[in-house]
Amino acid sequence: MNCTHINFGMSRRDFFGRFAFGLAGTALFNLLERDAFGLAQTPKLLSAPHFPAKAKRIIYLFMAGGPSQLDLFDYKPLLNEKNGQDLPESVRKGQRLTGMTGYQATLPMAGSLFKFNRHGQCGAWVSELMPWTAKMVDELCFIKSAHTEAINHDPAITFFQTGSQLAGRPSMGAWLSYGLGSLNENLPAFVVLISKDRIDQPLYARLWGNGFLPSIHQGVQFRAGRDPVLYLKNPDGISADSRRKMLDRLAELHQIQYEDLGDPEINARVAQYEMAYRMQTSVPEVMDISTEPESVFALYGDDAKNSGTFSANCLLARRLAERNVRFIQVYHPGWDHHGTLPKGIRRQAKDVDQACYALITDLKQRGLLDDTLVVWGGEFGRTNYSQGKLTKDDYGRDHHPRCFTVWLAGGGIRPGIAFGSTDEFGYNVAENPVHVHDLQATILQQLGLDHTRLTFRFQGRDYRFTDVAGELVTGLLA
């Protein structure tokens, strides 16, 4: 019987749905065998960047929940002077509130409990919560005028990560993998790390998904513990030889199916199996921090030895950057402080402050900061008024999309500046507003990509990461 005429009796999706998890422990075949079968990886969009890149890779430190800019970086002494007074309508201007504070009879302005001081040659204002960050302000570019459209967590995080408030679009890392490809064939182009023990709201896998892009571009989550990547190991009782034989035969079936259907997703799936095979060696190596000298742990802090902490993840981010992973997404949840903000933000700041300083310092010492763009920020900021009861030593802050702070470092970004500003109440942008799409366009620019030209045709329309908006913020560029 000529096997090319076999009717498999199941769709491609059914086939992969039944067998994909069992096969994730290895590649279908090695690179030479792949070439022999003619199943190359799904090609990337660009043969070269649109213009010379300033950065090769991104480390995105995402503070999920919305950190309070008013207690960290945006110093507003007027709020302390007017503490407890109602927010003037002339400042609010009828702008909508969330359902959590929209019912309040008054909106009492809340000054920060934390002291601010100027630091560095640039004189940046930083609160006492961030003493380590204060040491490196001359390396940072503070965007004080970031603003977004979404007022609730899920659409706001989705907007930052995918360029749309609606679920289903490709994430930033997926777009970069698609547009630029990988710099390391033994590790994914897009890796995700999440701080453990800080999950007070869900972080859905679609935030690092590929959307309508080929599945090879989705982010791969590295977890704390014995199995950093799920289903990577061979199952018990399966020898390397038997696995090899099975996968060789399966490779032939994939080739038949590809010739019959011409579906590029078959090749994308093959590329994922190849990557899984190579990751069986590369992942244990990159996750093994025992080879790091004690001076590195002294820099990052004691938590760096505790797998899954933000500090440990920052150290892993540096190790991944050294190995040329294109996009490293580090999530640190727990910043949603509707009540008891002083207590909660102290904990969060302690988690990230020294680790961020260590990461920037470590990258710079190794010559990696110049071509690594580091981004720090959340999905929105917090209100200048208190949610719930305001007391002399306690308050909460609601979601505030109209102005908040993000900082950038490295990757051709101007160091030691504060770009944009907010009004004296810390409620509205006063100058140089930076919309989410503007920031996204600028990030792509630093990697050599014109955000208006990085597109993918889906369902009859050309989509892009910044949708139909976004302007390059030249004031951020060195």
Secondary structure as GFF3:
##gff-version 3
##sequence-region A 1 478
A	DSSP	three_ten_helix	3	5	.	.	.	ID=ss1
A	DSSP	alpha_helix	12	23	.	.	.	ID=ss2
A	DSSP	alpha_helix	31	37	.	.	.	ID=ss3
A	DSSP	beta_strand	57	62	.	.	.	ID=ss4
A	DSSP	three_ten_helix	69	71	.	.	.	ID=ss5
A	DSSP	alpha_helix	77	81	.	.	.	ID=ss6
A	DSSP	alpha_helix	89	92	.	.	.	ID=ss7
A	DSSP	beta_strand	116	119	.	.	.	ID=ss8
A	DSSP	beta_strand	124	127	.	.	.	ID=ss9
A	DSSP	alpha_helix	131	135	.	.	.	ID=ss10
A	DSSP	three_ten_helix	137	139	.	.	.	ID=ss11
A	DSSP	beta_strand	140	147	.	.	.	ID=ss12
A	DSSP	alpha_helix	153	162	.	.	.	ID=ss13
A	DSSP	alpha_helix	172	180	.	.	.	ID=ss14
A	DSSP	beta_strand	190	194	.	.	.	ID=ss15
A	DSSP	three_ten_helix	205	208	.	.	.	ID=ss16
A	DSSP	three_ten_helix	215	217	.	.	.	ID=ss17
A	DSSP	beta_strand	220	221	.	.	.	ID=ss18
A	DSSP	alpha_helix	240	261	.	.	.	ID=ss19
A	DSSP	alpha_helix	264	287	.	.	.	ID=ss20
A	DSSP	three_ten_helix	289	291	.	.	.	ID=ss21
A	DSSP	alpha_helix	294	300	.	.	.	ID=ss22
A	DSSP	three_ten_helix	302	305	.	.	.	ID=ss23
A	DSSP	alpha_helix	310	322	.	.	.	ID=ss24
A	DSSP	beta_strand	327	331	.	.	.	ID=ss25
A	DSSP	alpha_helix	341	365	.	.	.	ID=ss26
A	DSSP	beta_strand	372	377	.	.	.	ID=ss27
A	DSSP	beta_strand	381	382	.	.	.	ID=ss28
A	DSSP	beta_strand	399	400	.	.	.	ID=ss29
A	DSSP	beta_strand	404	409	.	.	.	ID=ss30
A	DSSP	beta_strand	417	419	.	.	.	ID=ss31
A	DSSP	beta_strand	421	422	.	.	.	ID=ss32
A	DSSP	beta_strand	429	431	.	.	.	ID=ss33
A	DSSP	beta_strand	434	435	.	.	.	ID=ss34
A	DSSP	alpha_helix	436	446	.	.	.	ID=ss35
A	DSSP	beta_strand	455	458	.	.	.	ID=ss36
A	DSSP	beta_strand	461	464	.	.	.	ID=ss37
A	DSSP	three_ten_helix	474	476	.	.	.	ID=ss38
###
